[in-house]
Amino acid sequence: MLGIFEKIYGRTDEVAVASAPGRVNIIGEHTDYNEGFVLPTPISQQVFVACRKRGDSEVRLYAKDYGESYTFTLGRQVFSEERRWANYVMGVVDAMQRKGLHLGGVDLVIKGDVPQAAGLSSSAALEVATARALVELFDLKVTPVQLAYLGKSAENDFIGLQSGVMDQFCASLGKLGHALLIDCKTNKHRNVKIPEGYSFVAIHTGIRRKLDSSAYNERVQQCRAGVMALQRVNPKIQSLRDASLTDLVKASAGMSEVVYKRCRHVVLENERVLSATAALEINFPAKVGALMFESHKSLREDYDVSCPELDALVDKAFKTGYVLGARLTGAGWGGCTINLMPKSYVAEFVEEVPAWYARATGLVPEVYPV
Ligand code: GLA
């Protein structure tokens, strides 16, 4: 990292370096922006950011992986599609300034190996690594939870994606080899050890997902519509997190069938997250796996965020007989599936499933052991 920094900016004294990992979500999809529960785990691929103060208000960026530079001046900025990766850094800088955190101009370098457009949260890793590096450089007082929310604010207020906090929370507080149970209402969280002898393997459909903000934001709106209908039968309900299946049935006459299905996914997915966490804690991976298959079915049928390639991979995983659970991970519409299996089967899975998938679809899958 310092070598690249020196090459671009000439010196490496007083440089702050930070990193943050990508993540896969084990279970708990589209629950975070409904104040629900999620259970992601960090992956070993990371984004690194190095930066040094300049003494003026220019922010100069260099992305090693693209060989591209971008410069802007501190102050009010707005999102621009063409700026691509630089938006995430600008979004974090913008969020920090709006929080009243005092920054100055910097020279900054980024590099990383988190697969992009794969549903493995490369953008959250970039946001958290940037915020961490700036916090260190300017000696700011920011807790790891606040750091996660700075990244979320970059997504919500700058990029325009109404996402929840799962990805940034996991990038900021996750521990390798552990799942991180997050209560997105209270920010309570705890690390849960992944049982010895079992592995999660992510496999990419080859469908490069540029997260479609409009389809994602539409799901957020549908959930809000559901909450409004629920409040008419139970005014105490603030978010789908507070609703039970019984509440939902009572309120169903006041919502469209689509909204009802979206809400049913969220209410039951929250229950699955808590059951899966308990199952991990009592070393019962077969139960975790069964819940993962159920989650996929619900994402496909009720939340409608799957695609034929994701479905094919989950189906194939089921048919191997040794994969305990599989589901799409991340927002959906492409990207990866996550598969749980005994460690002793990983080699067979990596040999068998991608080759089958390539033959069946003509697409080239990538495999990421987690
Ligand atoms: C994306 C968002 C997350 C979460 C997932 C779906 O990764 O960034 O906040 O909503 O989709 O679970």
Boltz pocket constraint, residues with backbone or C-beta under 6 A from the ligand:
constraints:
  - pocket:
      binder: B
      contacts: [[A, 28], [A, 29], [A, 30], [A, 31], [A, 32], [A, 33], [A, 119], [A, 163], [A, 164], [A, 165], [A, 166], [A, 167], [A, 330], [A, 331], [A, 332]]
      max_distance: 6.0
